[in-house]
């Protein structure tokens, strides 16, 4: 039968040969750069912020890394990324070329001494970060006075009910920040959506909440415009567009206006790190012992990801500023703290945990 269809046989051999050559070419490209397989380990589900990024970045990463197949994405059922980070540090060999996509919760868990943590993110090699700002919104005494007067009027020795998902969630920076400002916040748990917190504030059930612009369904301008007259931003941390910095003081400015001095000490250093965990929505990183040629490949690929139109649209929609390579390193560094600052933070949490359970005011010590 094969002799009676020589053209079909030849064509089949040709197709098999060209297919094999294509596969061989992909394999040789991967071998030339040392990349045979790679994957993105998510600190969250496919629907999380990390998952959204990974799905969009999969094609440009695969193309830039010259992978023979689409890069594998391994999600984690847990939203905080602790399980994924433990696996990343303990079980991932460097020749497997695995990068982690970790949310801010993963960094925060390490800072606060979560007993589930068995990783050290300070040893990671950052490739890319997506960061924004954390803005604390409070009820003010008057809609007519200027910001300085509102801050001064609000600085009264009374409690402030702060909406949190839970006291040691991403709102921990707001909880500690208000405490450093002397406002004695009470943690009101159960608020995972900004819209719910805003409605609760309108019903006078809370007095303050934290806004992460990347979680909003609207632009930050539209969100601020819909705030009631007696509700205003108290301070921000992180990165805000210039159009907002004239209207919203940063934490240092708010502290200076309220306390008439510059903040200092271990708890202030801890606040800086905790706040960075909130406004750094995700970090893409490699293990510390990754070979230099692989690091160079991943940095180049991450730069290509930033140029991808889908990623740029996603970043614009979620109010992200993106940084890659050496520019990403400072953002991961901001989430680190000295040993003394970490110990002070953990002592502060231990001291206030019983108070939070009893709905009492947060104290410094």
C-alpha positions as CSV (number, residue, x, y, z in Angstrom):
1,X,0.0,0.0,0.0
2,X,2.8,2.3,0.7
3,X,4.2,1.8,-2.8
4,X,0.9,2.8,-4.4
5,X,0.8,6.2,-2.6
6,X,4.4,7.4,-2.9
7,X,3.4,11.1,-2.8
8,X,1.3,10.8,0.3
9,X,4.1,8.9,2.0
10,X,6.7,11.5,1.0
11,X,4.4,14.3,2.1
12,X,3.9,12.6,5.5
13,X,7.6,12.1,6.0
14,X,8.1,15.7,5.1
15,X,5.5,16.9,7.6
16,X,6.9,14.7,10.3
17,X,10.4,15.9,9.6
18,X,9.4,19.6,9.7
19,X,7.4,19.0,12.9
20,X,10.4,17.3,14.4
21,X,12.7,20.1,13.3
22,X,10.3,22.6,14.9
23,X,10.3,20.8,18.2
24,X,14.0,20.3,18.0
25,X,14.5,24.0,17.3
26,X,12.4,24.9,20.4
27,X,14.3,22.4,22.4
28,X,17.7,23.8,21.2
29,X,16.5,27.3,22.0
30,X,15.6,26.3,25.5
31,X,18.9,24.4,25.9
32,X,20.9,27.4,24.6
33,X,19.5,29.6,27.3
34,X,19.4,26.8,29.9
35,X,15.6,26.9,30.1
36,X,13.8,23.6,29.7
37,X,10.8,24.1,31.9
38,X,9.5,26.9,34.0
39,X,6.5,27.7,36.0
40,X,4.9,30.5,38.0
41,X,4.0,29.5,41.6
42,X,1.1,31.6,42.7
43,X,0.5,32.8,46.2
44,X,-3.2,32.7,45.6
45,X,-5.9,31.3,43.3
46,X,-6.2,32.1,39.6
47,X,-8.9,34.7,40.4
48,X,-6.6,36.5,42.8
49,X,-4.5,39.6,41.9
50,X,-1.5,37.3,41.5
51,X,-3.5,34.9,39.4
52,X,-4.8,37.7,37.1
53,X,-1.3,38.8,36.5
54,X,0.0,35.3,35.9
55,X,-2.6,34.5,33.3
56,X,-1.8,37.7,31.4
57,X,1.9,37.3,31.7
58,X,2.1,33.6,30.7
59,X,2.3,34.2,27.0
60,X,5.0,37.1,27.1
61,X,7.0,35.1,29.7
62,X,6.9,32.0,27.6
63,X,7.8,33.8,24.4
64,X,10.7,35.8,26.0
65,X,12.1,32.8,27.8
66,X,11.9,30.8,24.5
67,X,10.0,28.0,26.2
68,X,8.8,25.0,24.1
69,X,5.4,25.2,25.8
70,X,3.3,27.8,27.6
71,X,4.7,28.4,31.1
72,X,3.0,26.4,33.8
73,X,1.0,28.2,36.4
74,X,0.6,26.5,39.7
75,X,-2.1,28.2,41.9
76,X,-2.5,27.9,45.6
77,X,-5.9,27.4,47.3
78,X,-4.9,29.8,50.0
79,X,-5.2,33.5,49.4
80,X,-2.3,34.6,51.7
81,X,0.4,32.7,49.8
82,X,2.0,31.2,52.8
83,X,1.8,27.6,51.6
84,X,3.2,28.6,48.2
85,X,6.0,30.5,49.7
86,X,7.0,27.6,52.0
87,X,7.1,25.4,49.0
88,X,9.0,27.9,47.0
89,X,11.7,28.2,49.6
90,X,11.9,24.5,50.7
91,X,11.2,22.3,47.7
92,X,11.9,24.1,44.5
93,X,15.3,23.3,42.9
94,X,16.9,26.1,41.0
95,X,17.1,24.1,37.8
96,X,13.3,24.0,37.7
97,X,13.2,27.7,37.0
98,X,10.3,28.5,39.2
99,X,9.3,32.1,40.0
100,X,6.9,32.9,42.8
101,X,4.1,35.5,42.4
102,X,3.5,36.6,46.0
103,X,0.9,39.0,47.3
104,X,1.5,41.5,50.1
105,X,-0.2,39.1,52.5
106,X,2.8,36.7,52.0
107,X,5.3,39.4,53.0
108,X,3.1,40.5,56.0
109,X,2.8,37.0,57.4
110,X,6.6,36.8,57.7
111,X,6.8,40.2,59.4
112,X,4.3,39.5,62.1
113,X,5.7,36.1,63.0
114,X,3.0,33.9,61.7
115,X,3.8,30.4,62.9
116,X,3.0,28.9,59.5
117,X,5.8,30.8,57.9
118,X,9.0,28.8,57.0
119,X,10.4,31.1,54.3
120,X,12.5,34.2,54.2
121,X,11.4,36.6,51.5
122,X,14.4,38.8,52.2
123,X,16.5,36.2,50.4
124,X,14.4,36.3,47.3
125,X,15.6,37.9,44.0
126,X,12.8,40.4,43.0
127,X,12.0,40.5,39.2
128,X,8.9,42.6,39.1
129,X,6.6,44.4,41.5
130,X,3.1,45.9,41.2
131,X,2.6,48.7,43.7
132,X,0.1,51.4,44.5
133,X,-0.8,53.2,47.7
134,X,-2.6,52.7,51.0
135,X,-4.9,55.5,51.9
136,X,-6.6,55.9,55.3
137,X,-10.0,57.5,55.2
138,X,-11.5,59.0,58.3
139,X,-14.6,60.8,59.5
140,X,-13.8,64.5,60.2
141,X,-15.4,67.0,62.5
142,X,-16.3,69.6,59.9
143,X,-16.7,69.6,56.1
144,X,-15.8,73.3,55.9
145,X,-12.4,73.7,57.6
146,X,-9.1,73.0,55.9
147,X,-7.1,69.8,56.1
148,X,-4.8,71.1,58.8
149,X,-7.8,72.1,61.0
150,X,-9.6,68.9,60.4
151,X,-6.5,66.9,61.5
152,X,-6.1,69.1,64.6
153,X,-9.7,68.7,65.5
154,X,-9.6,65.0,64.9
155,X,-6.6,64.6,67.3
156,X,-8.7,64.2,70.4
157,X,-8.2,61.5,73.0
158,X,-11.0,59.3,71.8
159,X,-11.4,56.0,70.1
160,X,-11.7,55.5,66.3
161,X,-13.5,52.5,65.0
162,X,-11.4,51.1,62.1
163,X,-12.8,48.6,59.6
164,X,-10.4,45.6,59.1
165,X,-10.7,42.2,57.5
166,X,-9.0,41.0,60.6
167,X,-6.6,42.9,62.9
168,X,-3.4,41.4,61.4
169,X,-4.6,41.6,57.8
170,X,-3.4,44.1,55.3
171,X,-5.2,46.8,57.4
172,X,-2.5,46.3,60.1
173,X,-0.6,49.3,58.7
174,X,-3.7,51.5,59.2
175,X,-4.2,50.1,62.7
176,X,-0.6,50.8,63.7
177,X,-0.5,54.1,61.9
178,X,-3.5,55.5,63.7
179,X,-2.0,54.3,67.0
180,X,1.3,56.1,66.2
181,X,-0.8,59.2,65.6
182,X,-2.4,58.8,69.0
183,X,-6.0,58.1,67.8
184,X,-6.6,54.9,69.7
185,X,-8.2,52.7,67.0
186,X,-10.7,49.9,67.7
187,X,-10.4,47.1,65.2
188,X,-13.8,46.2,63.8
189,X,-13.3,43.0,61.8
190,X,-15.2,41.4,58.9
191,X,-14.7,44.1,56.2
192,X,-13.1,42.6,53.1
193,X,-14.5,45.1,50.6
194,X,-14.0,48.8,50.5
195,X,-17.6,49.4,49.4
196,X,-18.9,47.6,52.5
197,X,-16.6,49.7,54.7
198,X,-17.8,52.9,53.0
199,X,-21.4,52.0,53.6
200,X,-20.7,51.1,57.2
201,X,-19.1,54.5,57.7
202,X,-22.1,56.3,56.2
203,X,-24.3,54.3,58.7
204,X,-22.0,55.5,61.5
205,X,-20.9,51.9,62.3
206,X,-17.2,52.7,61.8
207,X,-15.1,55.9,61.7
208,X,-12.2,54.9,59.4
209,X,-11.1,52.4,56.8
210,X,-8.1,51.8,54.5
211,X,-8.4,52.1,50.7
212,X,-6.1,50.2,48.4
213,X,-6.6,51.8,45.0
214,X,-5.9,48.5,43.1
215,X,-9.0,46.9,44.8
216,X,-11.4,49.6,43.6
217,X,-13.9,49.1,40.8
218,X,-13.7,52.8,39.8
219,X,-10.9,55.3,39.5
220,X,-9.4,56.8,42.6
221,X,-10.7,60.2,41.6
222,X,-14.3,58.9,41.3
223,X,-14.0,57.1,44.6
224,X,-12.8,60.2,46.5
225,X,-15.5,62.4,44.8
226,X,-18.3,60.2,46.2
227,X,-17.1,60.4,49.8
228,X,-19.6,62.3,52.1
229,X,-18.6,65.9,53.0
230,X,-17.5,64.9,56.5
231,X,-15.2,62.1,55.3
232,X,-11.7,62.7,54.0
233,X,-8.3,61.0,53.5
234,X,-6.2,61.3,56.6
235,X,-2.9,60.2,55.1
236,X,-1.4,57.8,52.5
237,X,1.7,55.6,52.2
238,X,3.2,54.2,49.0
239,X,3.0,55.8,45.5
240,X,0.2,58.3,44.5
241,X,0.0,60.3,41.3
242,X,1.0,63.9,41.7
243,X,-2.6,65.1,41.2
244,X,-3.5,63.6,44.6
245,X,-0.4,64.4,46.7
246,X,-1.4,68.0,47.0
247,X,-4.7,67.0,48.5
248,X,-3.6,64.0,50.7
249,X,-0.7,64.3,53.1
250,X,1.7,61.4,53.5
251,X,2.1,59.8,56.9
252,X,5.1,61.9,57.8
253,X,3.2,65.1,57.0
254,X,0.2,63.9,59.0
255,X,2.4,62.9,61.9
256,X,4.1,66.3,61.9
257,X,0.8,68.2,61.9
258,X,-0.6,66.1,64.7
259,X,2.4,65.3,66.9
260,X,4.6,68.2,65.9
261,X,7.6,65.9,65.5
262,X,9.1,63.4,63.1
263,X,8.1,59.7,63.9
264,X,11.0,57.5,65.0
265,X,11.7,54.2,66.8
266,X,11.2,50.5,66.2
267,X,7.4,50.6,65.8
268,X,7.7,53.4,63.2
269,X,10.1,51.3,61.3
270,X,7.8,48.3,61.6
271,X,4.9,50.5,60.3
272,X,6.9,51.4,57.2
273,X,7.4,47.7,56.4
274,X,3.8,46.7,57.2
275,X,2.4,49.5,55.1
276,X,4.7,48.4,52.2
277,X,3.1,45.0,52.4
278,X,-0.3,46.6,51.8
279,X,0.6,48.8,48.9
280,X,2.8,46.2,47.2
281,X,0.1,44.1,45.6
282,X,2.4,41.4,44.2
283,X,6.1,40.5,43.8
284,X,7.6,38.2,41.2
285,X,10.8,36.7,42.5
286,X,13.3,33.9,42.0
287,X,15.1,31.8,44.7
288,X,18.3,33.2,46.1
289,X,20.6,30.5,44.5
290,X,19.3,30.9,41.0
291,X,22.2,30.9,38.5
292,X,23.2,34.3,37.1
293,X,22.3,33.4,33.5
294,X,18.8,32.3,34.5
295,X,18.4,35.6,36.4
296,X,19.3,37.6,33.4
297,X,16.8,35.6,31.3
298,X,14.0,36.2,33.8
299,X,14.8,39.9,34.2
300,X,14.7,40.3,30.4
301,X,11.5,38.4,30.2
302,X,10.0,40.5,33.0
303,X,10.9,43.6,31.1
304,X,9.1,42.2,28.0
305,X,6.1,41.5,30.2
306,X,6.0,45.2,31.2
307,X,5.8,46.1,27.5
308,X,2.9,43.8,26.9
309,X,-0.3,45.8,26.0
310,X,-2.5,43.5,28.1
311,X,-0.3,43.9,31.1
312,X,-0.2,47.7,30.7
313,X,-4.0,47.9,30.4
314,X,-4.4,45.7,33.5
315,X,-2.0,47.9,35.4
316,X,-3.8,51.0,34.4
317,X,-7.2,49.6,35.3
318,X,-6.0,48.6,38.8
319,X,-4.0,51.8,39.5
320,X,-0.6,49.9,39.5
321,X,2.8,51.2,39.0
322,X,5.1,48.4,37.7
323,X,8.8,48.1,38.4
324,X,11.2,45.5,37.1
325,X,14.8,44.3,37.9
326,X,16.8,46.7,39.9
327,X,13.9,49.1,40.0
328,X,11.8,46.4,41.8
329,X,14.3,45.7,44.5
330,X,13.6,48.8,46.6
331,X,9.9,47.9,46.8
332,X,10.7,44.5,48.3
333,X,13.3,46.1,50.6
334,X,10.6,48.5,52.0
335,X,8.7,45.5,53.3
336,X,11.7,44.3,55.3
337,X,12.5,45.5,58.8
338,X,15.3,45.1,61.3
339,X,15.2,42.4,63.9
340,X,14.5,44.9,66.6
341,X,11.6,46.4,64.6
342,X,10.1,42.9,63.9
343,X,10.4,42.0,67.6
344,X,8.8,45.3,68.6
345,X,5.9,44.7,66.1
346,X,5.3,41.2,67.3
347,X,5.4,42.3,71.0
348,X,2.9,45.1,70.1
349,X,0.6,42.5,68.3
350,X,0.8,40.2,71.3
351,X,0.0,43.0,73.7
352,X,-3.0,44.1,71.7
353,X,-4.4,40.8,70.6
354,X,-6.5,40.3,73.8
355,X,-7.7,43.9,73.5
356,X,-8.8,43.3,69.8
357,X,-10.7,40.2,70.8
358,X,-12.5,42.3,73.5
359,X,-13.2,45.2,71.1
360,X,-11.0,47.5,73.2
361,X,-8.8,50.4,72.0
362,X,-5.4,49.7,70.5
363,X,-2.5,50.9,72.7
364,X,1.2,51.4,71.9
365,X,2.1,49.5,75.1
